[in-house]
Every structure is written in structure tokens, then in C-alpha cells.
Amino acid sequence: MILTVEVEPDGDRNTIAEVAICFDDEGLDLLLRKLERLRGKKDHLHLMTSSWSGEDLTEEKQGGSNYELVNHLRLVKLMQP
């Protein structure tokens, strides 16, 4: 399974230029299941790499050499007013 979150820095501005979520079919299935758990309620979930005591995100970069791996993704479902 592959599911990574990676950022590409914008060196000129010292900001993040892009966020890439990389996945294979199994990673997509996992992400969809996690998102579905948030449907209809105000809540959040954490996805982390194994080095951050998680099991949802893989630790091998997929986006290229310019990207940096993110170890923790928080999914936040907001309720509409």
C-alpha cells in the first residue's frame, strides 16, 4: 500500500509551493474509508507514518527529490452552519 503526504518548498519565498498526496489503489481505498468515517459529524482523524507511531501513511517518498515527507496528516470535518 502507498499513501504519502509530501510538500514541495518554494525556495524563493521560503513557503510551501505544493502539497502532494500520493497513493496506489490500496492507499486510495484507505483514504476513502477514513474520509467516509467523518461523514455527517464534526470530528477529526489523524493519519501518521510508523515513525510517528502510526500505520496509515507510508514513509517512502513518491513525489520526487524536491519533495519532503509529511509524517502527520490531520483530517478535519467541519459542520456547516
Secondary structure, DSSP 8 states (H G I E B T S, - for coil): --EEEEEEEETTTTEEEEEEEEE-HHHHHHHHHHHHHTTTS-EEEEEEBGGGT-SSB--S--S-TT-EEESEEEEEE----
